[in-house]
Amino acid sequence: MFASNHFFKRRDLINYGLLAILLVVILPLSMDIFRLNLVGKYLSYAFVAMGLVLCWGYGGILSLGQGVFFGLGGYAMAMFLKLEASSPEATAIQSTPGIPDFMDWNQLTALPWFWEPFHSLTFTILAVLFVAPLFAYLIGVAMFKRRVGGVYFAIITQAVAAILTILIIGQQGFTGGVNGITDLRTLMGWDIRTDEAKYILYFVCVAVLFACLLLCHFVLKSKLGRLLVAIRDREDRVRFSGYDVSNFKIFVFCFAAMLSAIGGAMFTLQVGFMSPTLVGIVPSIEMVIFCALGGRLSIIGAVYGALIVNAAKTTMSEAFPELWLFAMGALFIGVVLAFPNGLAGLVESLRERFLTSRKAAAVAPAKQPEPEQDDADELDTNTRAVSQS
């Protein structure tokens, strides 16, 4: 199936090949470890942008709360890493050794029950993959079964992001509060803070990213992808055709949540912390910007959008610390107004224009130049003279 012309067109292979060359060859060879680690952080946001392509671009479901699922995946991984860094030997100076430092500061004397399973890496991976989709399923059933959509759904997901942020900050003894979960050191005894570990984690992130890209590509090329487009354009007609539209919306929303959670886990591994500032309304809206700028109808465009926006954000914040927010806003507004389908739509438009001009030049018949009027009159005179002679 992967080798069929229906699944992979030549253009798709070229696009994936160019992205692979950029991420695997060009960037690692041209950047130091600090900048490469930043690129790895940017790529963790690309998982969220890919999910938004399916959810918003193809399904017509605009979610302004994807930071919630990003945070759930990130916090699950951070809990495992924090427990590994909080061994009785490493926390011997605390009042209660063997628990995370922020719990000791908040006068907890025992590890909470919901932290206990995160001693296992297997459970942590399962939590990353299934906790966020389960939460998304509850939201989806409550909303889509009642046919709540459009701007109302966007507002509700935004409210969920605000509620979860307040909950995380308020439960400081269990979550680390506004500081989040920090000082993450090892993964199964392997120090993730070294330069070698950062290189390895970068390539692991790239590998997982391409696996998710292929999975998204499969969804879009399947019957489900065509149904998502039909639901986005004419939901009533799909429903009257006998399909349960709500189930398809719930599925794609949960799938996007899983992708976001994977991105959150990769972010925690590469950056070394997780905080509520990555869960709330502002980061959720920024994630939508990544998708819109790259192209909400292109999963590869979403990856480029996440890279370009975050790279511009870093560059502008370093060069213009007081003006970079205004510059980012102007960049986003300008691109959306000039290119409604994002950078991927712009590239596709230029490509179609180029192919159309080439095809027109190839099929146009060669026209013979018409004789000038004076030459034509002289030819008629000579012809009559020959006829009279």
WOSUL-V994215 format. One record per pair of residues at least 12 apart in sequence whose ideal C-beta (glycine too) atoms are under 10 Angstrom apart, sorted by sequence separation. I is the first residue (numbers start at 1). GAP is how many residues later the second one is. If there is no record, write none. Layout:
I|GAP + I|GAP
//
This chain:
27|12 + 51|12 + 86|12 + 91|12 + 95|12 + 96|12 + 98|12 + 99|12 + 103|12 + 168|12 + 231|12 + 290|12 + 293|12 + 294|12 + 312|12 + 313|12 + 315|12 + 316|12 + 27|13 + 86|13 + 91|13 + 95|13 + 96|13 + 98|13 + 99|13 + 140|13 + 143|13 + 165|13 + 230|13 + 235|13 + 290|13 + 292|13 + 293|13 + 294|13 + 52|14 + 86|14 + 95|14 + 96|14 + 139|14 + 142|14 + 143|14 + 187|14 + 227|14 + 231|14 + 235|14 + 264|14 + 290|14 + 291|14 + 294|14 + 313|14 + 48|15 + 51|15 + 83|15 + 85|15 + 86|15 + 96|15 + 100|15 + 230|15 + 231|15 + 264|15 + 287|15 + 290|15 + 291|15 + 293|15 + 294|15 + 312|15 + 313|15 + 316|15 + 23|16 + 27|16 + 83|16 + 85|16 + 86|16 + 99|16 + 227|16 + 289|16 + 290|16 + 293|16 + 312|16 + 22|17 + 23|17 + 49|17 + 82|17 + 83|17 + 86|17 + 139|17 + 231|17 + 289|17 + 290|17 + 292|17 + 48|18 + 51|18 + 82|18 + 86|18 + 139|18 + 227|18 + 230|18 + 231|18 + 287|18 + 290|18 + 291|18 + 313|18 + 47|19 + 48|19 + 51|19 + 82|19 + 287|19 + 290|19 + 293|19 + 309|19 + 312|19 + 23|20 + 82|20 + 228|20 + 286|20 + 289|20 + 290|20 + 312|20 + 45|21 + 48|21 + 79|21 + 82|21 + 136|21 + 139|21 + 227|21 + 228|21 + 231|21 + 47|22 + 48|22 + 78|22 + 287|22 + 309|22 + 47|23 + 228|23 + 286|23 + 308|23 + 309|23 + 224|24 + 228|24 + 260|24 + 263|24 + 286|24 + 45|25 + 48|25 + 86|25 + 135|25 + 227|25 + 44|26 + 47|26 + 309|26 + 224|27 + 225|27 + 260|27 + 286|27 + 308|27 + 83|28 + 224|28 + 44|29 + 86|29 + 135|29 + 44|30 + 305|30 + 224|31 + 83|32 + 219|32 + 82|33 + 83|33 + 219|33 + 84|34 + 79|35 + 80|35 + 83|35 + 84|35 + 308|35 + 79|36 + 82|36 + 83|36 + 219|36 + 80|37 + 81|37 + 83|37 + 84|37 + 305|37 + 79|38 + 80|38 + 293|38 + 304|38 + 305|38 + 79|39 + 80|39 + 216|39 + 289|39 + 293|39 + 304|39 + 305|39 + 78|40 + 79|40 + 80|40 + 81|40 + 215|40 + 216|40 + 289|40 + 292|40 + 301|40 + 302|40 + 304|40 + 77|41 + 80|41 + 83|41 + 294|41 + 301|41 + 303|41 + 76|42 + 286|42 + 289|42 + 293|42 + 301|42 + 302|42 + 75|43 + 80|43 + 81|43 + 215|43 + 216|43 + 263|43 + 289|43 + 292|43 + 293|43 + 298|43 + 301|43 + 304|43 + 77|44 + 80|44 + 215|44 + 292|44 + 295|44 + 296|44 + 297|44 + 298|44 + 300|44 + 301|44 + 79|45 + 80|45 + 295|45 + 296|45 + 297|45 + 298|45 + 299|45 + 301|45 + 78|46 + 212|46 + 286|46 + 289|46 + 293|46 + 295|46 + 296|46 + 298|46 + 301|46 + 76|47 + 77|47 + 80|47 + 212|47 + 289|47 + 292|47 + 295|47 + 297|47 + 298|47 + 301|47 + 76|48 + 77|48 + 79|48 + 80|48 + 292|48 + 294|48 + 295|48 + 296|48 + 297|48 + 76|49 + 292|49 + 293|49 + 294|49 + 295|49 + 296|49 + 298|49 + 76|50 + 77|50 + 209|50 + 212|50 + 292|50 + 293|50 + 294|50 + 295|50 + 298|50 + 76|51 + 77|51 + 211|51 + 212|51 + 291|51 + 292|51 + 293|51 + 294|51 + 295|51 + 297|51 + 75|52 + 76|52 + 290|52 + 295|52 + 75|53 + 76|53 + 209|53 + 295|53 + 73|54 + 74|54 + 76|54 + 208|54 + 209|54 + 72|55 + 73|55 + 76|55 + 208|55 + 72|56 + 73|56 + 75|56 + 76|56 + 205|57 + 208|57 + 209|57 + 73|58 + 205|58 + 208|58 + 72|59 + 73|59 + 112|59 + 115|59 + 72|60 + 114|60 + 205|60 + 206|60 + 71|61 + 72|61 + 112|61 + 205|61 + 69|62 + 70|62 + 72|62 + 112|62 + 204|62 + 205|62 + 69|63 + 72|63 + 68|64 + 69|64 + 72|64 + 202|64 + 205|64 + 106|65 + 108|65 + 201|65 + 204|65 + 205|65 + 66|66 + 69|66 + 106|66 + 107|66 + 108|66 + 121|66 + 204|66 + 68|67 + 69|67 + 105|67 + 106|67 + 121|67 + 68|68 + 105|68 + 106|68 + 201|68 + 202|68 + 229|68 + 103|69 + 104|69 + 201|69 + 66|70 + 102|70 + 103|70 + 106|70 + 201|70 + 65|71 + 68|71 + 102|71 + 103|71 + 105|71 + 106|71 + 198|71 + 102|72 + 103|72 + 105|72 + 197|72 + 198|72 + 63|73 + 100|73 + 102|73 + 103|73 + 197|73 + 65|74 + 100|74 + 102|74 + 198|74 + 101|75 + 102|75 + 63|76 + 100|76 + 192|76 + 102|77 + 192|77 + 220|77 + 102|78 + 192|78 + 220|78 + 61|79 + 102|79 + 193|79 + 220|79 + 102|80 + 192|80 + 219|80 + 55|81 + 100|81 + 101|81 + 102|81 + 61|82 + 100|82 + 101|82 + 187|82 + 217|82 + 61|83 + 100|83 + 216|83 + 217|83 + 184|84 + 215|84 + 216|84 + 184|85 + 214|85 + 149|86 + 213|86 + 216|86 + 62|87 + 64|87 + 181|87 + 184|87 + 185|87 + 212|87 + 213|87 + 61|88 + 62|88 + 65|88 + 147|88 + 180|88 + 184|88 + 60|89 + 61|89 + 62|89 + 64|89 + 65|89 + 68|89 + 183|89 + 184|89 + 213|89 + 60|90 + 63|90 + 64|90 + 65|90 + 67|90 + 68|90 + 71|90 + 182|90 + 183|90 + 184|90 + 213|90 + 62|91 + 63|91 + 64|91 + 65|91 + 66|91 + 67|91 + 70|91 + 181|91 + 182|91 + 212|91 + 61|92 + 62|92 + 64|92 + 65|92 + 68|92 + 69|92 + 72|92 + 147|92 + 181|92 + 182|92 + 61|93 + 63|93 + 64|93 + 65|93 + 67|93 + 68|93 + 71|93 + 75|93 + 90|93 + 180|93 + 181|93 + 182|93 + 210|93 + 63|94 + 64|94 + 65|94 + 67|94 + 68|94 + 71|94 + 82|94 + 179|94 + 180|94 + 181|94 + 209|94 + 62|95 + 63|95 + 64|95 + 65|95 + 66|95 + 68|95 + 69|95 + 90|95 + 180|95 + 61|96 + 64|96 + 65|96 + 68|96 + 79|96 + 85|96 + 90|96 + 149|96 + 153|96 + 157|96 + 179|96 + 180|96 + 63|97 + 64|97 + 65|97 + 67|97 + 68|97 + 71|97 + 78|97 + 79|97 + 85|97 + 86|97 + 149|97 + 176|97 + 178|97 + 179|97 + 180|97 + 56|98 + 63|98 + 65|98 + 67|98 + 78|98 + 85|98 + 147|98 + 148|98 + 176|98 + 177|98 + 178|98 + 179|98 + 180|98 + 65|99 + 82|99 + 85|99 + 86|99 + 87|99 + 145|99 + 147|99 + 175|99 + 176|99 + 177|99 + 178|99 + 180|99 + 75|100 + 81|100 + 82|100 + 84|100 + 85|100 + 144|100 + 146|100 + 149|100 + 153|100 + 175|100 + 176|100 + 75|101 + 82|101 + 84|101 + 85|101 + 144|101 + 145|101 + 175|101 + 78|102 + 79|102 + 81|102 + 82|102 + 84|102 + 144|102 + 145|102 + 147|102 + 78|103 + 81|103 + 82|103 + 84|103 + 143|103 + 144|103 + 77|104 + 78|104 + 80|104 + 81|104 + 84|104 + 144|104 + 145|104 + 75|105 + 79|105 + 81|105 + 84|105 + 141|105 + 144|105 + 145|105 + 74|106 + 75|106 + 78|106 + 81|106 + 140|106 + 141|106 + 143|106 + 144|106 + 168|106 + 169|106 + 170|106 + 74|107 + 77|107 + 80|107 + 81|107 + 140|107 + 143|107 + 168|107 + 169|107 + 80|108 + 168|108 + 169|108 + 71|109 + 140|109 + 141|109 + 144|109 + 167|109 + 168|109 + 77|110 + 140|110 + 143|110 + 166|110 + 169|110 + 81|111 + 139|111 + 140|111 + 165|111 + 168|111 + 169|111 + 138|112 + 140|112 + 141|112 + 164|112 + 165|112 + 167|112 + 168|112 + 137|113 + 140|113 + 165|113 + 136|114 + 137|114 + 139|114 + 140|114 + 165|114 + 166|114 + 136|115 + 139|115 + 164|115 + 165|115 + 136|116 + 137|116 + 138|116 + 164|116 + 165|116 + 133|117 + 136|117 + 137|117 + 140|117 + 162|117 + 163|117 + 165|117 + 133|118 + 136|118 + 139|118 + 161|118 + 162|118 + 165|118 + 135|119 + 136|119 + 161|119 + 162|119 + 165|119 + 133|120 + 134|120 + 136|120 + 137|120 + 161|120 + 133|121 + 136|121 + 160|121 + 161|121 + 132|122 + 133|122 + 135|122 + 136|122 + 158|122 + 159|122 + 161|122 + 162|122 + 133|123 + 134|123 + 158|123 + 161|123 + 130|124 + 132|124 + 133|124 + 134|124 + 136|124 + 157|124 + 160|124 + 161|124 + 132|125 + 133|125 + 136|125 + 131|126 + 132|126 + 133|126 + 135|126 + 158|126 + 130|127 + 131|127 + 132|127 + 133|127 + 157|127 + 158|127 + 130|128 + 132|128 + 133|128 + 129|129 + 132|129 + 128|130 + 131|130 + 132|130 + 130|131 + 129|132 + 132|132 + 128|133 + 129|133 + 132|133 + 127|134 + 128|134 + 154|134 + 128|135 + 128|136 + 129|136 + 125|137 + 128|137 + 127|138 + 128|138 + 125|140 + 128|140 + 124|141 + 37|158 + 40|158 + 47|158 + 58|158 + 36|159 + 40|159 + 43|159 + 46|159 + 50|159 + 33|161 + 34|161 + 37|161 + 40|161 + 41|161 + 44|161 + 47|161 + 51|161 + 58|161 + 33|162 + 36|162 + 37|162 + 40|162 + 43|162 + 47|162 + 50|162 + 54|162 + 58|162 + 32|163 + 33|163 + 36|163 + 39|163 + 40|163 + 42|163 + 43|163 + 46|163 + 50|163 + 53|163 + 57|163 + 34|164 + 37|164 + 40|164 + 41|164 + 44|164 + 33|165 + 37|165 + 40|165 + 43|165 + 44|165 + 47|165 + 50|165 + 51|165 + 54|165 + 59|165 + 33|166 + 36|166 + 39|166 + 40|166 + 43|166 + 46|166 + 47|166 + 50|166 + 54|166 + 58|166 + 59|166 + 36|167 + 39|167 + 46|167 + 50|167 + 53|167 + 58|167 + 61|167 + 58|168 + 59|168 + 60|168 + 33|169 + 40|169 + 47|169 + 58|169 + 59|169 + 60|169 + 54|170 + 58|170 + 59|170 + 61|170 + 28|171 + 31|171 + 54|171 + 57|171 + 58|171 + 60|171 + 61|171 + 57|172 + 58|172 + 59|172 + 60|172 + 55|173 + 58|173 + 59|173 + 60|173 + 28|174 + 54|174 + 58|174 + 27|175 + 28|175 + 57|175 + 60|175 + 56|176 + 24|178 + 28|178 + 23|179 + 24|179 + 27|179 + 23|180 + 23|182 + 24|182 + 23|183 + 24|183 + 23|184 + 69|184 + 73|184 + 77|184 + 69|185 + 72|185 + 73|185 + 76|185 + 77|185 + 80|185 + 20|186 + 23|186 + 24|186 + 73|186 + 74|186 + 75|186 + 78|186 + 82|186 + 19|187 + 23|187 + 69|187 + 70|187 + 73|187 + 74|187 + 77|187 + 78|187 + 81|187 + 61|188 + 69|188 + 72|188 + 73|188 + 76|188 + 77|188 + 80|188 + 81|188 + 59|189 + 60|189 + 61|189 + 68|189 + 69|189 + 70|189 + 71|189 + 72|189 + 73|189 + 74|189 + 75|189 + 76|189 + 77|189 + 78|189 + 79|189 + 19|190 + 20|190 + 59|190 + 63|190 + 66|190 + 69|190 + 70|190 + 71|190 + 73|190 + 74|190 + 75|190 + 77|190 + 78|190 + 19|191 + 61|191 + 66|191 + 69|191 + 70|191 + 73|191 + 74|191 + 77|191 + 78|191 + 81|191 + 82|191 + 59|192 + 60|192 + 61|192 + 65|192 + 68|192 + 69|192 + 70|192 + 72|192 + 73|192 + 74|192 + 76|192 + 77|192 + 81|192 + 82|192 + 20|193 + 59|193 + 63|193 + 66|193 + 67|193 + 68|193 + 69|193 + 70|193 + 71|193 + 72|193 + 73|193 + 74|193 + 75|193 + 81|193 + 16|194 + 19|194 + 55|194 + 58|194 + 59|194 + 63|194 + 66|194 + 69|194 + 70|194 + 73|194 + 74|194 + 78|194 + 61|195 + 65|195 + 66|195 + 69|195 + 70|195 + 73|195 + 74|195 + 78|195 + 79|195 + 56|196 + 59|196 + 68|196 + 71|196 + 78|196 + 16|197 + 54|197 + 55|197 + 59|197 + 63|197 + 66|197 + 67|197 + 70|197 + 71|197 + 74|197 + 77|197 + 78|197 + 15|198 + 16|198 + 54|198 + 55|198 + 66|198 + 76|198 + 54|199 + 55|199 + 74|199 + 75|199 + 55|200 + 56|200 + 74|200 + 75|200 + 16|201 + 51|201 + 54|201 + 55|201 + 73|201 + 74|201 + 75|201 + 51|202 + 54|202 + 55|202 + 72|202 + 51|203 + 53|203 + 71|203 + 75|203 + 51|204 + 52|204 + 55|204 + 70|204 + 71|204 + 74|204 + 75|204 + 12|205 + 50|205 + 51|205 + 54|205 + 55|205 + 71|205 + 74|205 + 8|206 + 50|206 + 51|206 + 53|206 + 71|206 + 7|207 + 49|207 + 51|207 + 52|207 + 71|207 + 72|207 + 48|208 + 51|208 + 52|208 + 70|208 + 71|208 + 8|209 + 12|209 + 47|209 + 48|209 + 50|209 + 51|209 + 67|209 + 70|209 + 71|209 + 7|210 + 49|210 + 50|210 + 51|210 + 67|210 + 69|210 + 7|211 + 47|211 + 48|211 + 49|211 + 51|211 + 67|211 + 68|211 + 2|212 + 9|212 + 47|212 + 48|212 + 50|212 + 51|212 + 67|212 + 68|212 + 71|212 + 8|213 + 46|213 + 47|213 + 48|213 + 50|213 + 67|213 + 70|213 + 71|213 + 7|214 + 47|214 + 48|214 + 49|214 + 65|214 + 67|214 + 70|214 + 2|215 + 6|215 + 7|215 + 45|215 + 47|215 + 48|215 + 65|215 + 67|215 + 68|215 + 69|215 + 2|216 + 44|216 + 47|216 + 48|216 + 65|216 + 67|216 + 68|216 + 1|217 + 4|217 + 46|217 + 47|217 + 64|217 + 66|217 + 67|217 + 70|217 + 44|218 + 45|218 + 47|218 + 66|218 + 67|218 + 44|219 + 45|219 + 47|219 + 48|219 + 65|219 + 66|219 + 67|219 + 1|220 + 43|220 + 44|220 + 46|220 + 47|220 + 64|220 + 65|220 + 66|220 + 67|220 + 1|221 + 44|221 + 45|221 + 63|221 + 64|221 + 66|221 + 44|222 + 45|222 + 65|222 + 66|222 + 43|223 + 44|223 + 64|223 + 43|224 + 44|224 + 63|224 + 64|224 + 41|225 + 42|225 + 44|225 + 63|225 + 66|225 + 40|226 + 41|226 + 44|226 + 62|226 + 40|227 + 43|227 + 44|227 + 40|229 + 41|229 + 62|229 + 40|230 + 41|230 + 39|231 + 40|231 + 38|232 + 56|232 + 37|233 + 38|233 + 45|233 + 36|234 + 37|234 + 44|234 + 57|234 + 62|234 + 37|235 + 48|235 + 52|235 + 56|235 + 57|235 + 48|236 + 51|236 + 52|236 + 55|236 + 56|236 + 45|238 + 48|238 + 49|238 + 52|238 + 53|238 + 57|238 + 58|238 + 48|239 + 49|239 + 52|239 + 57|239 + 58|239 + 47|240 + 48|240 + 49|240 + 50|240 + 51|240 + 52|240 + 56|240 + 57|240 + 45|241 + 46|241 + 49|241 + 50|241 + 53|241 + 55|241 + 56|241 + 57|241 + 58|241 + 45|242 + 48|242 + 49|242 + 52|242 + 53|242 + 54|242 + 57|242 + 48|243 + 49|243 + 53|243 + 46|244 + 49|244 + 50|244 + 52|244 + 53|244 + 57|244 + 45|245 + 46|245 + 49|245 + 53|245 + 54|245 + 57|245 + 45|246 + 49|246 + 53|246 + 49|247 + 52|247 + 53|247 + 42|248 + 46|248 + 50|248 + 51|248 + 53|248 + 54|248 + 50|249 + 53|249 + 49|250 + 50|250 + 52|250 + 53|250 + 50|251 + 51|251 + 49|252 + 50|252 + 53|252 + 46|253 + 49|253 + 50|253 + 52|253 + 46|254 + 48|254 + 49|254 + 47|255 + 49|255 + 46|256 + 47|256 + 49|256 + 50|256 + 45|257 + 46|257 + 49|257 + 45|258 + 46|258 + 48|258 + 49|258 + 46|259 + 47|259 + 43|260 + 45|260 + 46|260 + 49|260 + 42|261 + 45|261 + 46|261 + 44|262 + 45|262 + 43|263 + 42|264 + 43|264 + 45|264 + 46|264 + 41|265 + 42|265 + 45|265 + 42|266 + 44|266 + 42|267 + 43|267 + 39|268 + 42|268 + 41|269 + 42|269 + 39|271 + 42|271 + 38|272 + 39|272 + 42|272 + 38|273 + 41|273 + 35|276 + 38|276 + 35|279 + 23|280 + 27|280 + 19|281 + 22|281 + 18|282 + 22|282 + 15|283 + 15|284 + 16|284 + 19|284 + 23|284 + 57|284 + 15|285 + 19|285 + 22|285 + 57|285 + 15|286 + 57|287 + 12|288 + 19|288 + 15|289 + 53|289 + 53|291 + 15|329 + 15|332 + 11|337 + 11|340
//
